Amino acid sequence: WQSVLLVTSANHMPRAYGCFVAERLPVDALPVDFRSYGSDYTGELIPRADHLERSSAAIREWFGRVVYRARGYTR
């Protein structure tokens, strides 16, 4: 192969890209599905469910990156 086109969510790109690099495959990356959130802070003290979901998704991805690196799947 001359190169691989990797298309995945921008959130997952670092981990996915690392997997291909670990296998020494040349990769062209195309991150999609960018997520950005504006500041919608209203001064409320009770957390909203959608904010908790965003936080848990981010924590899960970061934990996945740590596990992949520890197991040698990524570099």
N, C-alpha and C positions, 0 to 999 in steps of 0.2 A: 504494500500500500504506500502511496505517496503521502497521503494525509487523510485524516478522518474529520468529518464535519460533526461537531458536537452541538446539538440544539437542545437546550434544557432551560428551566427556570433560572433566572439570574440568582435566585436565592440558593440554588443547588450547584451552581456552576463551579465554585472553588473546589468542592469535594469531587464532583464528576471529572473535572479537568485533571485533578491530581491523580485519579485512578488511571487515566490514559497515559499520563506522563510516567507513572510508576511502571507501566508496561512498555515504556519507550516507544509509544506510538506518536507520530507527529499529529498535532491537533489544531484545527481551526475552530475556535469557539464562537458560538452565536447565542449569547444569553437573551432570553425573552422573558416576558411576564414580569417586568420590573414592578415593584410595589413601593409606593411612597405614600406617606401619610402626613397630612398637614397637622398642625398643632390645633386640636380642638378641645383644649383644656378649658373647662368651664368653672373650675373651682370646687367641683364636687369632691367629697371625701370618700364616697363609695365607688369602688372600681366598676367599670362597665364590662360586660361580658365580652364584647368584641375586642377590647384592649387586652383582656386576659388571654384570649385566643391568639392574638398576634404575638404576645410574649411567649406563650408556650410553643408556638411554631418556631420562633427564633431560638429558643433554648434547645429544642429538639435538634435543629440543624447544627448548632454549635457543638452539641454533645456528639452528634454523628461525625463531625469533622475530627473531634478528638479521638473517637473510637477507631475511625478509618486510619488515622495516622499511627495510632498505637499498634494496630494489627498489621501495618505495613501495606495497606491497600493504596495509600496515597503518599506523596512526598511533600 
